[in-house]
Amino acid sequence: MKFFKSIAMVSILVLPLLNACTYLKPNNVVEVPNLTPKVLLAATPWLTTEAKDQNAQAVALDDARATNYVGYAYFKKDGSFKMYNLDDSLKMQGTWSVSDDGKTRTINAYDGNGKLLFTRVVEIVTLNSQEFSYRVAGQNGQYTDIIHKPTDHAEPKS
């Protein structure tokens, strides 16, 4: 009887810990379930790490299909954003949103006087705690996927 009580006690103590470990992924990354796309995008700064074409072939980050999208992105919870070039110079700033279904991201870029420069809507390919990628349409059905990874790069003072 003492043996069964010991097993029951260990089960009560260990099972919740095992359940918590189900969110651990490779490299000890913790995936938190049920986060909205907006929360995921605003949770970390992002660095452009690679680009791929419609055939999943690598596209150099200095290639014309990718170069305009390279840098650091800081999406704030209040719906504002700033993007910087790799040399920390300000690339653009404005407002952002993600569609309710998580399929598109929209940015509105403004100049220093608050004048709208452009609006860009892109299809989100991947959005989780380890990757944010979106698709940029090209010509004749071609496209480039721009891939970002989380970074600990501090936001530059602008």
One Martini backbone bead per residue (centre of mass of N, CA, C, O) as a GRO file, in nm:
protein
  158
    1MET     BB    1   0.057   0.063  -0.021
    2LYS     BB    2   0.298   0.254  -0.002
    3PHE     BB    3   0.379   0.226  -0.298
    4PHE     BB    4   0.116   0.354  -0.422
    5LYS     BB    5   0.144   0.626  -0.278
    6SER     BB    6   0.414   0.701  -0.406
    7ILE     BB    7   0.319   0.698  -0.699
    8ALA     BB    8   0.095   0.906  -0.665
    9MET     BB    9   0.277   1.139  -0.568
   10VAL     BB   10   0.463   1.151  -0.812
   11SER     BB   11   0.242   1.204  -1.020
   12ILE     BB   12   0.143   1.474  -0.902
   13LEU     BB   13   0.430   1.615  -0.936
   14VAL     BB   14   0.522   1.536  -1.243
   15LEU     BB   15   0.296   1.582  -1.457
   16PRO     BB   16   0.297   1.893  -1.474
   17LEU     BB   17   0.590   1.908  -1.579
   18LEU     BB   18   0.548   1.747  -1.837
   19ASN     BB   19   0.334   1.934  -1.956
   20ALA     BB   20   0.519   2.186  -1.975
   21CYS     BB   21   0.723   2.042  -2.182
   22THR     BB   22   0.541   2.045  -2.443
   23TYR     BB   23   0.654   2.350  -2.521
   24LEU     BB   24   0.916   2.232  -2.595
   25LYS     BB   25   1.168   2.287  -2.818
   26PRO     BB   26   1.410   2.309  -2.994
   27ASN     BB   27   1.650   2.481  -2.817
   28ASN     BB   28   1.452   2.566  -2.579
   29VAL     BB   29   1.187   2.654  -2.704
   30VAL     BB   30   0.904   2.837  -2.620
   31GLU     BB   31   0.573   2.757  -2.681
   32VAL     BB   32   0.291   2.959  -2.701
   33PRO     BB   33  -0.027   2.923  -2.698
   34ASN     BB   34  -0.264   3.134  -2.851
   35LEU     BB   35  -0.133   3.351  -3.015
   36THR     BB   36  -0.152   3.623  -3.176
   37PRO     BB   37  -0.022   3.773  -3.444
   38LYS     BB   38   0.025   4.049  -3.308
   39VAL     BB   39   0.180   3.945  -3.062
   40LEU     BB   40   0.406   3.801  -3.214
   41LEU     BB   41   0.520   4.049  -3.372
   42ALA     BB   42   0.560   4.230  -3.094
   43ALA     BB   43   0.760   4.038  -2.913
   44THR     BB   44   0.994   4.110  -3.130
   45PRO     BB   45   1.262   4.160  -3.289
   46TRP     BB   46   1.362   4.178  -3.640
   47LEU     BB   47   1.565   3.985  -3.876
   48THR     BB   48   1.700   3.966  -4.174
   49THR     BB   49   1.826   3.641  -4.312
   50GLU     BB   50   1.643   3.575  -4.574
   51ALA     BB   51   1.580   3.455  -4.916
   52LYS     BB   52   1.317   3.332  -5.144
   53ASP     BB   53   1.194   3.183  -5.405
   54GLN     BB   54   0.947   3.002  -5.577
   55ASN     BB   55   1.188   2.756  -5.566
   56ALA     BB   56   1.356   2.778  -5.290
   57GLN     BB   57   1.574   2.979  -5.362
   58ALA     BB   58   1.825   3.162  -5.300
   59VAL     BB   59   1.845   3.511  -5.205
   60ALA     BB   60   2.017   3.769  -5.203
   61LEU     BB   61   2.015   4.051  -4.998
   62ASP     BB   62   2.139   4.232  -5.255
   63ASP     BB   63   1.909   4.180  -5.416
   64ALA     BB   64   1.649   4.342  -5.570
   65ARG     BB   65   1.428   4.141  -5.436
   66ALA     BB   66   1.546   4.217  -5.117
   67THR     BB   67   1.694   4.484  -5.018
   68ASN     BB   68   1.434   4.657  -4.919
   69TYR     BB   69   1.387   4.426  -4.665
   70VAL     BB   70   1.643   4.487  -4.509
   71GLY     BB   71   1.662   4.438  -4.148
   72TYR     BB   72   1.508   4.605  -3.882
   73ALA     BB   73   1.217   4.521  -3.676
   74TYR     BB   74   0.965   4.728  -3.491
   75PHE     BB   75   0.680   4.610  -3.333
   76LYS     BB   76   0.424   4.760  -3.176
   77LYS     BB   77   0.145   4.732  -2.976
   78ASP     BB   78   0.022   5.022  -3.086
   79GLY     BB   79   0.090   5.003  -3.420
   80SER     BB   80   0.380   5.070  -3.443
   81PHE     BB   81   0.682   5.142  -3.648
   82LYS     BB   82   1.030   5.039  -3.710
   83MET     BB   83   1.290   5.065  -3.960
   84TYR     BB   84   1.621   4.932  -4.022
   85ASN     BB   85   1.916   4.928  -4.117
   86LEU     BB   86   2.218   4.765  -4.064
   87ASP     BB   87   2.336   5.069  -3.976
   88ASP     BB   88   2.080   5.206  -3.808
   89SER     BB   89   1.920   5.341  -4.013
   90LEU     BB   90   1.642   5.487  -4.103
   91LYS     BB   91   1.387   5.366  -4.316
   92MET     BB   92   1.106   5.344  -4.144
   93GLN     BB   93   0.766   5.462  -4.055
   94GLY     BB   94   0.455   5.369  -3.862
   95THR     BB   95   0.197   5.150  -3.937
   96TRP     BB   96   0.031   4.843  -3.818
   97SER     BB   97  -0.110   4.519  -3.933
   98VAL     BB   98  -0.320   4.232  -3.876
   99SER     BB   99  -0.513   4.015  -3.971
  100ASP     BB  100  -0.742   3.819  -3.813
  101ASP     BB  101  -0.629   3.554  -3.980
  102GLY     BB  102  -0.303   3.602  -4.033
  103LYS     BB  103  -0.240   3.654  -4.364
  104THR     BB  104  -0.179   3.971  -4.318
  105ARG     BB  105   0.036   4.258  -4.369
  106THR     BB  106   0.027   4.606  -4.273
  107ILE     BB  107   0.182   4.906  -4.400
  108ASN     BB  108   0.234   5.251  -4.298
  109ALA     BB  109   0.424   5.499  -4.442
  110TYR     BB  110   0.596   5.783  -4.298
  111ASP     BB  111   0.696   6.079  -4.272
  112GLY     BB  112   0.812   6.331  -4.059
  113ASN     BB  113   0.510   6.483  -4.122
  114GLY     BB  114   0.282   6.244  -4.172
  115LYS     BB  115   0.308   6.147  -4.460
  116LEU     BB  116   0.203   5.934  -4.686
  117LEU     BB  117   0.393   5.708  -4.882
  118PHE     BB  118   0.284   5.403  -4.810
  119THR     BB  119   0.126   5.087  -4.884
  120ARG     BB  120   0.173   4.748  -4.746
  121VAL     BB  121   0.070   4.425  -4.861
  122VAL     BB  122   0.125   4.101  -4.713
  123GLU     BB  123   0.191   3.773  -4.714
  124ILE     BB  124   0.184   3.536  -4.476
  125VAL     BB  125   0.378   3.249  -4.421
  126THR     BB  126   0.525   3.302  -4.132
  127LEU     BB  127   0.416   3.291  -3.770
  128ASN     BB  128   0.637   3.285  -3.500
  129SER     BB  129   0.881   3.278  -3.251
  130GLN     BB  130   1.111   3.205  -3.501
  131GLU     BB  131   0.925   3.329  -3.746
  132PHE     BB  132   0.912   3.580  -4.016
  133SER     BB  133   0.721   3.560  -4.318
  134TYR     BB  134   0.700   3.703  -4.651
  135ARG     BB  135   0.535   3.798  -4.956
  136VAL     BB  136   0.670   3.911  -5.270
  137ALA     BB  137   0.565   4.031  -5.551
  138GLY     BB  138   0.616   3.982  -5.885
  139GLN     BB  139   0.670   3.876  -6.197
  140ASN     BB  140   0.510   3.626  -6.353
  141GLY     BB  141   0.454   3.473  -6.062
  142GLN     BB  142   0.668   3.582  -5.897
  143TYR     BB  143   0.863   3.548  -5.585
  144THR     BB  144   0.948   3.665  -5.244
  145ASP     BB  145   1.079   3.545  -4.948
  146ILE     BB  146   1.088   3.702  -4.633
  147ILE     BB  147   1.321   3.636  -4.367
  148HIS     BB  148   1.278   3.623  -4.011
  149LYS     BB  149   1.443   3.675  -3.698
  150PRO     BB  150   1.511   3.695  -3.397
  151THR     BB  151   1.636   3.969  -3.191
  152ASP     BB  152   1.867   4.160  -2.962
  153HIS     BB  153   1.857   4.420  -3.102
  154ALA     BB  154   1.871   4.732  -3.038
  155GLU     BB  155   1.703   5.008  -3.066
  156PRO     BB  156   1.757   5.271  -3.225
  157LYS     BB  157   1.820   5.600  -3.223
  158SER     BB  158   1.598   5.856  -3.394
   0.00000   0.00000   0.00000
